[in-house]
Structures are given as C-alpha cells and as structure tokens.
C-alpha cells in the first residue's frame, strides 16, 4: 500500500511530505523510515492512506519554546 506521511508545524502547515510503501503504517520498518524523514521543527505527523484519509495522526512529543 502507498501511504503519504505529512509532517506539520505548530500552525498545521505541511512542512514535509514523504511517500512510503508498506503493508501497514504500524510496521517497524515503516516507523523507522518515518522517524528518519522527520524535520527538526515538525510538531505533528499525519499518515494518509491511498484514498487520502488520515489513518494515523499524532503529536511528535517535542516541546517547543513559545
């Protein structure tokens, strides 16, 4: 399956988008690749399935200075 992974900033603007082929968005290989592609100023990640629906959306767990 082809997934699109979007990294968002604090204003929910897409700052990077990568494509990933995987059977599931929960596999270790998929997650390792996503972690490698994550920009340093990304705050949230959204995984879109081949139909454009968000299958996973989560905060990246970084605390930013205001």
PyMOL Python script that loads the backbone (N, CA, C, O; Angstrom):
from pymol import cmd

cmd.read_pdbstr("""\
ATOM      1  N   UNK A   1       0.838  -1.188   0.000  1.00  0.00           N
ATOM      2  CA  UNK A   1       0.000   0.000   0.000  1.00  0.00           C
ATOM      3  C   UNK A   1       0.876   1.241   0.000  1.00  0.00           C
ATOM      4  O   UNK A   1       1.957   1.254   0.588  1.00  0.00           O
ATOM      5  N   UNK A   2       0.411   2.248  -0.644  1.00  0.00           N
ATOM      6  CA  UNK A   2       1.134   3.515  -0.708  1.00  0.00           C
ATOM      7  C   UNK A   2       0.534   4.497   0.302  1.00  0.00           C
ATOM      8  O   UNK A   2      -0.655   4.813   0.243  1.00  0.00           O
ATOM      9  N   UNK A   3       1.359   4.968   1.218  1.00  0.00           N
ATOM     10  CA  UNK A   3       0.946   5.942   2.216  1.00  0.00           C
ATOM     11  C   UNK A   3       1.648   7.260   1.963  1.00  0.00           C
ATOM     12  O   UNK A   3       2.748   7.286   1.411  1.00  0.00           O
ATOM     13  N   UNK A   4       1.025   8.346   2.357  1.00  0.00           N
ATOM     14  CA  UNK A   4       1.676   9.658   2.380  1.00  0.00           C
ATOM     15  C   UNK A   4       1.810  10.055   3.832  1.00  0.00           C
ATOM     16  O   UNK A   4       0.843   9.979   4.590  1.00  0.00           O
ATOM     17  N   UNK A   5       2.986  10.475   4.223  1.00  0.00           N
ATOM     18  CA  UNK A   5       3.246  10.912   5.591  1.00  0.00           C
ATOM     19  C   UNK A   5       3.505  12.406   5.541  1.00  0.00           C
ATOM     20  O   UNK A   5       4.418  12.868   4.857  1.00  0.00           O
ATOM     21  N   UNK A   6       2.695  13.156   6.273  1.00  0.00           N
ATOM     22  CA  UNK A   6       2.843  14.609   6.310  1.00  0.00           C
ATOM     23  C   UNK A   6       3.345  15.023   7.685  1.00  0.00           C
ATOM     24  O   UNK A   6       2.852  14.547   8.708  1.00  0.00           O
ATOM     25  N   UNK A   7       4.322  15.910   7.699  1.00  0.00           N
ATOM     26  CA  UNK A   7       4.821  16.498   8.937  1.00  0.00           C
ATOM     27  C   UNK A   7       4.322  17.932   8.986  1.00  0.00           C
ATOM     28  O   UNK A   7       4.454  18.675   8.013  1.00  0.00           O
ATOM     29  N   UNK A   8       3.750  18.320  10.120  1.00  0.00           N
ATOM     30  CA  UNK A   8       3.134  19.633  10.246  1.00  0.00           C
ATOM     31  C   UNK A   8       3.838  20.467  11.303  1.00  0.00           C
ATOM     32  O   UNK A   8       4.423  19.944  12.251  1.00  0.00           O
ATOM     33  N   UNK A   9       3.764  21.798  11.111  1.00  0.00           N
ATOM     34  CA  UNK A   9       4.325  22.697  12.112  1.00  0.00           C
ATOM     35  C   UNK A   9       3.236  23.083  13.120  1.00  0.00           C
ATOM     36  O   UNK A   9       2.144  22.515  13.102  1.00  0.00           O
ATOM     37  N   UNK A  10       3.528  24.029  13.979  1.00  0.00           N
ATOM     38  CA  UNK A  10       2.577  24.415  15.028  1.00  0.00           C
ATOM     39  C   UNK A  10       1.300  25.026  14.476  1.00  0.00           C
ATOM     40  O   UNK A  10       0.278  25.026  15.162  1.00  0.00           O
ATOM     41  N   UNK A  11       1.331  25.546  13.258  1.00  0.00           N
ATOM     42  CA  UNK A  11       0.140  26.138  12.637  1.00  0.00           C
ATOM     43  C   UNK A  11      -0.603  25.143  11.748  1.00  0.00           C
ATOM     44  O   UNK A  11      -1.511  25.531  11.013  1.00  0.00           O
ATOM     45  N   UNK A  12      -0.232  23.876  11.806  1.00  0.00           N
ATOM     46  CA  UNK A  12      -0.800  22.798  10.979  1.00  0.00           C
ATOM     47  C   UNK A  12      -0.522  22.971   9.490  1.00  0.00           C
ATOM     48  O   UNK A  12      -1.293  22.492   8.659  1.00  0.00           O
ATOM     49  N   UNK A  13       0.565  23.647   9.146  1.00  0.00           N
ATOM     50  CA  UNK A  13       1.015  23.717   7.752  1.00  0.00           C
ATOM     51  C   UNK A  13       1.893  22.511   7.473  1.00  0.00           C
ATOM     52  O   UNK A  13       2.718  22.132   8.304  1.00  0.00           O
ATOM     53  N   UNK A  14       1.717  21.907   6.303  1.00  0.00           N
ATOM     54  CA  UNK A  14       2.553  20.778   5.915  1.00  0.00           C
ATOM     55  C   UNK A  14       3.948  21.310   5.585  1.00  0.00           C
ATOM     56  O   UNK A  14       4.109  22.138   4.688  1.00  0.00           O
ATOM     57  N   UNK A  15       4.950  20.828   6.315  1.00  0.00           N
ATOM     58  CA  UNK A  15       6.315  21.281   6.073  1.00  0.00           C
ATOM     59  C   UNK A  15       7.142  20.248   5.321  1.00  0.00           C
ATOM     60  O   UNK A  15       8.169  20.581   4.729  1.00  0.00           O
ATOM     61  N   UNK A  16       6.699  19.004   5.343  1.00  0.00           N
ATOM     62  CA  UNK A  16       7.352  17.958   4.547  1.00  0.00           C
ATOM     63  C   UNK A  16       6.334  16.839   4.327  1.00  0.00           C
ATOM     64  O   UNK A  16       5.533  16.519   5.205  1.00  0.00           O
ATOM     65  N   UNK A  17       6.390  16.259   3.134  1.00  0.00           N
ATOM     66  CA  UNK A  17       5.541  15.109   2.833  1.00  0.00           C
ATOM     67  C   UNK A  17       6.405  14.057   2.165  1.00  0.00           C
ATOM     68  O   UNK A  17       7.148  14.359   1.231  1.00  0.00           O
ATOM     69  N   UNK A  18       6.312  12.835   2.636  1.00  0.00           N
ATOM     70  CA  UNK A  18       7.047  11.727   2.041  1.00  0.00           C
ATOM     71  C   UNK A  18       6.061  10.608   1.708  1.00  0.00           C
ATOM     72  O   UNK A  18       4.994  10.497   2.312  1.00  0.00           O
ATOM     73  N   UNK A  19       6.435   9.802   0.754  1.00  0.00           N
ATOM     74  CA  UNK A  19       5.612   8.639   0.386  1.00  0.00           C
ATOM     75  C   UNK A  19       6.299   7.391   0.894  1.00  0.00           C
ATOM     76  O   UNK A  19       7.527   7.301   0.917  1.00  0.00           O
ATOM     77  N   UNK A  20       5.490   6.432   1.299  1.00  0.00           N
ATOM     78  CA  UNK A  20       6.039   5.189   1.833  1.00  0.00           C
ATOM     79  C   UNK A  20       5.174   4.024   1.371  1.00  0.00           C
ATOM     80  O   UNK A  20       3.946   4.100   1.400  1.00  0.00           O
ATOM     81  N   UNK A  21       5.824   2.953   0.947  1.00  0.00           N
ATOM     82  CA  UNK A  21       5.137   1.711   0.607  1.00  0.00           C
ATOM     83  C   UNK A  21       5.265   0.763   1.785  1.00  0.00           C
ATOM     84  O   UNK A  21       6.369   0.501   2.262  1.00  0.00           O
ATOM     85  N   UNK A  22       4.157   0.256   2.244  1.00  0.00           N
ATOM     86  CA  UNK A  22       4.175  -0.695   3.365  1.00  0.00           C
ATOM     87  C   UNK A  22       2.841  -1.422   3.411  1.00  0.00           C
ATOM     88  O   UNK A  22       1.831  -0.930   2.908  1.00  0.00           O
ATOM     89  N   UNK A  23       2.853  -2.587   4.014  1.00  0.00           N
ATOM     90  CA  UNK A  23       1.607  -3.315   4.210  1.00  0.00           C
ATOM     91  C   UNK A  23       0.733  -2.632   5.247  1.00  0.00           C
ATOM     92  O   UNK A  23      -0.495  -2.645   5.160  1.00  0.00           O
ATOM     93  N   UNK A  24       1.401  -2.031   6.238  1.00  0.00           N
ATOM     94  CA  UNK A  24       0.691  -1.369   7.326  1.00  0.00           C
ATOM     95  C   UNK A  24       1.518  -0.184   7.811  1.00  0.00           C
ATOM     96  O   UNK A  24       2.748  -0.219   7.777  1.00  0.00           O
ATOM     97  N   UNK A  25       0.841   0.856   8.259  1.00  0.00           N
ATOM     98  CA  UNK A  25       1.535   2.029   8.800  1.00  0.00           C
ATOM     99  C   UNK A  25       2.108   1.737  10.175  1.00  0.00           C
ATOM    100  O   UNK A  25       2.794   2.589  10.740  1.00  0.00           O
ATOM    101  N   UNK A  26       1.852   0.574  10.725  1.00  0.00           N
ATOM    102  CA  UNK A  26       2.321   0.247  12.068  1.00  0.00           C
ATOM    103  C   UNK A  26       3.558  -0.663  12.076  1.00  0.00           C
ATOM    104  O   UNK A  26       4.020  -1.049  13.150  1.00  0.00           O
ATOM    105  N   UNK A  27       4.095  -1.009  10.919  1.00  0.00           N
ATOM    106  CA  UNK A  27       5.265  -1.880  10.902  1.00  0.00           C
ATOM    107  C   UNK A  27       6.507  -1.139  11.375  1.00  0.00           C
ATOM    108  O   UNK A  27       6.592   0.080  11.223  1.00  0.00           O
ATOM    109  N   UNK A  28       7.452  -1.842  11.935  1.00  0.00           N
ATOM    110  CA  UNK A  28       8.675  -1.241  12.477  1.00  0.00           C
ATOM    111  C   UNK A  28       9.486  -0.563  11.378  1.00  0.00           C
ATOM    112  O   UNK A  28      10.038   0.516  11.596  1.00  0.00           O
ATOM    113  N   UNK A  29       9.564  -1.180  10.204  1.00  0.00           N
ATOM    114  CA  UNK A  29      10.326  -0.603   9.102  1.00  0.00           C
ATOM    115  C   UNK A  29       9.704   0.717   8.648  1.00  0.00           C
ATOM    116  O   UNK A  29      10.423   1.679   8.377  1.00  0.00           O
ATOM    117  N   UNK A  30       8.395   0.768   8.565  1.00  0.00           N
ATOM    118  CA  UNK A  30       7.694   1.992   8.193  1.00  0.00           C
ATOM    119  C   UNK A  30       7.977   3.089   9.214  1.00  0.00           C
ATOM    120  O   UNK A  30       8.296   4.219   8.843  1.00  0.00           O
ATOM    121  N   UNK A  31       7.862   2.761  10.490  1.00  0.00           N
ATOM    122  CA  UNK A  31       8.072   3.751  11.545  1.00  0.00           C
ATOM    123  C   UNK A  31       9.515   4.236  11.590  1.00  0.00           C
ATOM    124  O   UNK A  31       9.761   5.412  11.857  1.00  0.00           O
ATOM    125  N   UNK A  32      10.457   3.364  11.338  1.00  0.00           N
ATOM    126  CA  UNK A  32      11.871   3.763  11.323  1.00  0.00           C
ATOM    127  C   UNK A  32      12.138   4.746  10.173  1.00  0.00           C
ATOM    128  O   UNK A  32      12.862   5.727  10.345  1.00  0.00           O
ATOM    129  N   UNK A  33      11.554   4.477   9.012  1.00  0.00           N
ATOM    130  CA  UNK A  33      11.708   5.386   7.870  1.00  0.00           C
ATOM    131  C   UNK A  33      11.073   6.737   8.121  1.00  0.00           C
ATOM    132  O   UNK A  33      11.621   7.767   7.727  1.00  0.00           O
ATOM    133  N   UNK A  34       9.926   6.743   8.771  1.00  0.00           N
ATOM    134  CA  UNK A  34       9.250   7.992   9.098  1.00  0.00           C
ATOM    135  C   UNK A  34      10.077   8.802  10.089  1.00  0.00           C
ATOM    136  O   UNK A  34      10.210  10.016   9.939  1.00  0.00           O
ATOM    137  N   UNK A  35      10.626   8.147  11.088  1.00  0.00           N
ATOM    138  CA  UNK A  35      11.455   8.847  12.074  1.00  0.00           C
ATOM    139  C   UNK A  35      12.670   9.483  11.411  1.00  0.00           C
ATOM    140  O   UNK A  35      13.090  10.570  11.808  1.00  0.00           O
ATOM    141  N   UNK A  36      13.228   8.834  10.426  1.00  0.00           N
ATOM    142  CA  UNK A  36      14.390   9.365   9.719  1.00  0.00           C
ATOM    143  C   UNK A  36      14.024  10.597   8.885  1.00  0.00           C
ATOM    144  O   UNK A  36      14.849  11.497   8.724  1.00  0.00           O
ATOM    145  N   UNK A  37      12.804  10.647   8.357  1.00  0.00           N
ATOM    146  CA  UNK A  37      12.379  11.744   7.488  1.00  0.00           C
ATOM    147  C   UNK A  37      11.844  12.954   8.262  1.00  0.00           C
ATOM    148  O   UNK A  37      11.605  14.007   7.672  1.00  0.00           O
ATOM    149  N   UNK A  38      11.660  12.811   9.547  1.00  0.00           N
ATOM    150  CA  UNK A  38      11.037  13.862  10.352  1.00  0.00           C
ATOM    151  C   UNK A  38      11.910  15.111  10.426  1.00  0.00           C
ATOM    152  O   UNK A  38      13.068  15.034  10.835  1.00  0.00           O
ATOM    153  N   UNK A  39      11.356  16.273  10.028  1.00  0.00           N
ATOM    154  CA  UNK A  39      12.135  17.506  10.141  1.00  0.00           C
ATOM    155  C   UNK A  39      12.253  17.941  11.598  1.00  0.00           C
ATOM    156  O   UNK A  39      11.368  17.631  12.395  1.00  0.00           O
ATOM    157  N   UNK A  40      13.311  18.647  11.966  1.00  0.00           N
ATOM    158  CA  UNK A  40      13.526  19.013  13.366  1.00  0.00           C
ATOM    159  C   UNK A  40      12.453  19.935  13.935  1.00  0.00           C
ATOM    160  O   UNK A  40      12.238  19.939  15.148  1.00  0.00           O
ATOM    161  N   UNK A  41      11.773  20.717  13.095  1.00  0.00           N
ATOM    162  CA  UNK A  41      10.760  21.635  13.599  1.00  0.00           C
ATOM    163  C   UNK A  41       9.342  21.100  13.401  1.00  0.00           C
ATOM    164  O   UNK A  41       8.377  21.857  13.505  1.00  0.00           O
ATOM    165  N   UNK A  42       9.211  19.805  13.116  1.00  0.00           N
ATOM    166  CA  UNK A  42       7.896  19.193  12.996  1.00  0.00           C
ATOM    167  C   UNK A  42       7.266  18.983  14.361  1.00  0.00           C
ATOM    168  O   UNK A  42       7.944  18.588  15.310  1.00  0.00           O
ATOM    169  N   UNK A  43       5.974  19.246  14.461  1.00  0.00           N
ATOM    170  CA  UNK A  43       5.260  19.126  15.727  1.00  0.00           C
ATOM    171  C   UNK A  43       4.258  17.975  15.691  1.00  0.00           C
ATOM    172  O   UNK A  43       3.999  17.335  16.710  1.00  0.00           O
ATOM    173  N   UNK A  44       3.700  17.719  14.515  1.00  0.00           N
ATOM    174  CA  UNK A  44       2.678  16.691  14.384  1.00  0.00           C
ATOM    175  C   UNK A  44       2.914  15.906  13.108  1.00  0.00           C
ATOM    176  O   UNK A  44       3.499  16.420  12.154  1.00  0.00           O
ATOM    177  N   UNK A  45       2.460  14.661  13.092  1.00  0.00           N
ATOM    178  CA  UNK A  45       2.588  13.791  11.934  1.00  0.00           C
ATOM    179  C   UNK A  45       1.211  13.249  11.585  1.00  0.00           C
ATOM    180  O   UNK A  45       0.424  12.908  12.468  1.00  0.00           O
ATOM    181  N   UNK A  46       0.928  13.173  10.285  1.00  0.00           N
ATOM    182  CA  UNK A  46      -0.337  12.623   9.819  1.00  0.00           C
ATOM    183  C   UNK A  46      -0.021  11.619   8.721  1.00  0.00           C
ATOM    184  O   UNK A  46       0.729  11.930   7.796  1.00  0.00           O
ATOM    185  N   UNK A  47      -0.582  10.420   8.813  1.00  0.00           N
ATOM    186  CA  UNK A  47      -0.389   9.388   7.791  1.00  0.00           C
ATOM    187  C   UNK A  47      -1.694   9.266   7.017  1.00  0.00           C
ATOM    188  O   UNK A  47      -2.754   9.014   7.589  1.00  0.00           O
ATOM    189  N   UNK A  48      -1.595   9.449   5.699  1.00  0.00           N
ATOM    190  CA  UNK A  48      -2.768   9.356   4.833  1.00  0.00           C
ATOM    191  C   UNK A  48      -2.721   8.047   4.051  1.00  0.00           C
ATOM    192  O   UNK A  48      -1.686   7.675   3.497  1.00  0.00           O
ATOM    193  N   UNK A  49      -3.854   7.359   4.018  1.00  0.00           N
ATOM    194  CA  UNK A  49      -3.926   6.112   3.263  1.00  0.00           C
ATOM    195  C   UNK A  49      -4.035   6.429   1.771  1.00  0.00           C
ATOM    196  O   UNK A  49      -4.093   7.602   1.402  1.00  0.00           O
ATOM    197  N   UNK A  50      -4.063   5.411   0.901  1.00  0.00           N
ATOM    198  CA  UNK A  50      -4.112   5.668  -0.542  1.00  0.00           C
ATOM    199  C   UNK A  50      -5.337   6.468  -1.002  1.00  0.00           C
ATOM    200  O   UNK A  50      -5.328   7.024  -2.101  1.00  0.00           O
ATOM    201  N   UNK A  51      -6.382   6.533  -0.182  1.00  0.00           N
ATOM    202  CA  UNK A  51      -7.601   7.260  -0.533  1.00  0.00           C
ATOM    203  C   UNK A  51      -7.615   8.677   0.037  1.00  0.00           C
ATOM    204  O   UNK A  51      -8.595   9.404  -0.131  1.00  0.00           O
ATOM    205  N   UNK A  52      -6.526   9.076   0.716  1.00  0.00           N
ATOM    206  CA  UNK A  52      -6.429  10.422   1.259  1.00  0.00           C
ATOM    207  C   UNK A  52      -6.995  10.594   2.660  1.00  0.00           C
ATOM    208  O   UNK A  52      -7.040  11.707   3.183  1.00  0.00           O
ATOM    209  N   UNK A  53      -7.429   9.491   3.272  1.00  0.00           N
ATOM    210  CA  UNK A  53      -7.972   9.571   4.639  1.00  0.00           C
ATOM    211  C   UNK A  53      -6.835   9.461   5.641  1.00  0.00           C
ATOM    212  O   UNK A  53      -5.887   8.703   5.437  1.00  0.00           O
ATOM    213  N   UNK A  54      -6.935  10.217   6.718  1.00  0.00           N
ATOM    214  CA  UNK A  54      -5.920  10.151   7.773  1.00  0.00           C
ATOM    215  C   UNK A  54      -6.109   8.850   8.543  1.00  0.00           C
ATOM    216  O   UNK A  54      -7.139   8.646   9.186  1.00  0.00           O
ATOM    217  N   UNK A  55      -5.112   7.972   8.474  1.00  0.00           N
ATOM    218  CA  UNK A  55      -5.201   6.708   9.204  1.00  0.00           C
ATOM    219  C   UNK A  55      -4.501   6.807  10.550  1.00  0.00           C
ATOM    220  O   UNK A  55      -4.839   6.073  11.478  1.00  0.00           O
ATOM    221  N   UNK A  56      -3.534   7.702  10.666  1.00  0.00           N
ATOM    222  CA  UNK A  56      -2.816   7.927  11.917  1.00  0.00           C
ATOM    223  C   UNK A  56      -2.522   9.420  12.007  1.00  0.00           C
ATOM    224  O   UNK A  56      -2.122  10.039  11.021  1.00  0.00           O
ATOM    225  N   UNK A  57      -2.719   9.990  13.172  1.00  0.00           N
ATOM    226  CA  UNK A  57      -2.360  11.386  13.404  1.00  0.00           C
ATOM    227  C   UNK A  57      -1.910  11.485  14.845  1.00  0.00           C
ATOM    228  O   UNK A  57      -2.645  11.120  15.762  1.00  0.00           O
ATOM    229  N   UNK A  58      -0.683  11.986  15.043  1.00  0.00           N
ATOM    230  CA  UNK A  58      -0.196  12.069  16.420  1.00  0.00           C
ATOM    231  C   UNK A  58       0.804  13.194  16.577  1.00  0.00           C
ATOM    232  O   UNK A  58       1.438  13.631  15.616  1.00  0.00           O
ATOM    233  N   UNK A  59       0.929  13.654  17.814  1.00  0.00           N
ATOM    234  CA  UNK A  59       1.943  14.651  18.134  1.00  0.00           C
ATOM    235  C   UNK A  59       3.282  13.952  18.178  1.00  0.00           C
ATOM    236  O   UNK A  59       3.364  12.766  18.499  1.00  0.00           O
ATOM    237  N   UNK A  60       4.337  14.691  17.854  1.00  0.00           N
ATOM    238  CA  UNK A  60       5.671  14.103  17.818  1.00  0.00           C
ATOM    239  C   UNK A  60       6.351  14.124  19.175  1.00  0.00           C
ATOM    240  O   UNK A  60       7.454  13.594  19.311  1.00  0.00           O
ATOM    241  N   UNK A  61       5.727  14.722  20.185  1.00  0.00           N
ATOM    242  CA  UNK A  61       6.251  14.652  21.536  1.00  0.00           C
ATOM    243  C   UNK A  61       7.384  15.605  21.819  1.00  0.00           C
ATOM    244  O   UNK A  61       8.105  15.428  22.802  1.00  0.00           O
ATOM    245  N   UNK A  62       7.561  16.601  20.994  1.00  0.00           N
ATOM    246  CA  UNK A  62       8.602  17.593  21.229  1.00  0.00           C
ATOM    247  C   UNK A  62       7.971  18.813  21.857  1.00  0.00           C
ATOM    248  O   UNK A  62       6.876  19.220  21.467  1.00  0.00           O
ATOM    249  N   UNK A  63       8.634  19.388  22.804  1.00  0.00           N
ATOM    250  CA  UNK A  63       8.141  20.616  23.399  1.00  0.00           C
ATOM    251  C   UNK A  63       8.869  21.786  22.756  1.00  0.00           C
ATOM    252  O   UNK A  63      10.099  21.837  22.749  1.00  0.00           O
ATOM    253  N   UNK A  64       8.115  22.708  22.227  1.00  0.00           N
ATOM    254  CA  UNK A  64       8.707  23.860  21.561  1.00  0.00           C
ATOM    255  C   UNK A  64       8.645  25.076  22.473  1.00  0.00           C
ATOM    256  O   UNK A  64       7.737  25.218  23.292  1.00  0.00           O
ATOM    257  N   UNK A  65       9.607  25.925  22.314  1.00  0.00           N
ATOM    258  CA  UNK A  65       9.603  27.178  23.065  1.00  0.00           C
ATOM    259  C   UNK A  65       8.616  28.132  22.423  1.00  0.00           C
ATOM    260  O   UNK A  65       8.521  28.202  21.198  1.00  0.00           O
ATOM    261  N   UNK A  66       7.897  28.852  23.225  1.00  0.00           N
ATOM    262  CA  UNK A  66       6.884  29.786  22.698  1.00  0.00           C
ATOM    263  C   UNK A  66       7.516  31.031  22.110  1.00  0.00           C
ATOM    264  O   UNK A  66       6.808  31.914  21.626  1.00  0.00           O
TER     265      UNK A  66
END
""", "prot")
cmd.dss("prot")
cmd.show_as("cartoon", "prot")
cmd.util.cbc("prot")
cmd.orient("prot")
